[in-house]
Amino acid sequence: MKKLVAVSMFLLLVFTVFTIADQQKGAWTGWISDSHCGAKGANAKHADCGAKCLAGGEKAVLVVGSDVYSVANQDAVKDHMAHQVKVTGTLDQDKKVVTVEKVEMAGEKKM
């Protein structure tokens, strides 16, 4: 019985370590697009199309280079369609999902 408990605890520890390792905190600069257009909508001209897609049920995504990440908390980016942004949060690389903690406009020169 003690062996079973010890093995179970070890497996739980290993699973936890691998789960944590898949997620990384950080900041990424990219474009907010919609899940239908993805990387094709990673530009400022995509605002009207992106808004229409969101209204039609598509989800907002973060496009970083050629990578497209789902946004776990949609409300965090709902006002940033077709904006280049710097997103701070947690990224699950395996699932390609970002959980947004903070959004800042990027790519604009400050006066």
C-alpha positions in Angstrom: 0.0 0.0 0.0 2.8 2.4 0.8 4.4 1.7 -2.5 1.2 2.5 -4.3 0.9 5.9 -2.5 4.5 6.7 -3.2 4.2 5.9 -6.9 1.0 7.9 -7.1 2.6 10.9 -5.5 5.6 10.6 -7.9 3.3 10.5 -10.9 1.3 13.5 -9.7 4.6 15.5 -9.2 5.8 14.6 -12.7 2.5 15.5 -14.3 2.4 18.8 -12.5 6.0 19.7 -13.6 5.2 18.9 -17.2 1.9 20.9 -17.1 3.7 23.9 -15.7 6.6 23.6 -18.2 4.1 23.9 -21.1 3.0 27.4 -19.9 5.3 30.4 -20.0 4.7 33.9 -18.7 5.9 36.7 -20.9 5.0 39.4 -23.3 4.4 39.1 -27.1 3.8 41.7 -29.8 1.4 40.9 -32.6 -1.9 41.7 -34.2 -5.4 41.0 -33.0 -7.3 39.2 -35.7 -10.2 36.8 -35.9 -10.2 33.0 -36.0 -11.6 32.9 -39.5 -9.0 35.1 -41.2 -6.1 34.3 -38.8 -2.7 35.6 -40.0 -4.3 37.1 -43.2 -6.1 39.7 -40.9 -2.9 40.8 -39.1 -3.0 44.4 -40.3 -4.8 47.7 -39.6 -7.0 47.4 -42.7 -8.7 44.3 -41.2 -10.9 46.3 -38.7 -14.2 46.1 -40.5 -13.9 42.5 -41.7 -12.7 41.5 -38.2 -15.6 43.2 -36.5 -18.0 41.5 -38.8 -16.4 38.1 -38.1 -16.5 38.6 -34.4 -20.2 39.6 -34.6 -20.8 36.4 -36.6 -19.4 34.2 -33.9 -15.6 34.0 -34.7 -13.1 34.4 -31.8 -10.4 37.0 -31.5 -6.8 35.6 -31.9 -3.3 36.9 -31.4 -1.1 36.7 -34.5 2.7 36.8 -33.7 4.6 36.4 -36.9 3.1 33.4 -38.6 1.8 31.9 -35.3 -1.8 32.2 -34.4 -2.8 31.9 -30.8 -6.4 31.6 -29.4 -7.2 34.1 -26.7 -8.6 32.4 -23.6 -10.2 35.6 -22.2 -11.8 37.3 -25.1 -13.0 40.3 -23.2 -9.4 41.4 -22.7 -8.9 42.0 -26.4 -12.4 42.8 -27.7 -11.6 46.5 -28.3 -8.4 45.8 -30.1 -9.5 44.2 -33.4 -6.9 45.0 -36.1 -4.6 46.7 -33.6 -0.9 45.9 -33.2 -0.6 45.2 -29.5 1.8 44.0 -26.8 0.1 41.3 -24.8 1.4 40.3 -21.4 0.2 37.1 -19.9 0.6 33.3 -20.0 1.1 31.2 -23.1 0.4 27.5 -23.5 2.6 26.7 -26.5 1.2 23.2 -26.9 -2.4 24.3 -27.1 -1.5 27.6 -28.8 -3.6 29.6 -26.2 -2.7 32.9 -24.6 -4.3 34.1 -21.4 -4.1 37.9 -21.4 -3.3 39.9 -18.3 -2.5 43.2 -20.0 -2.9 44.7 -23.5 -0.9 47.8 -24.7 -0.9 49.4 -28.1 2.3 48.7 -30.0 3.8 50.1 -33.2 2.6 53.7 -32.7 5.1 56.4 -32.2 4.5 58.5 -29.1 4.7 62.3 -29.4 
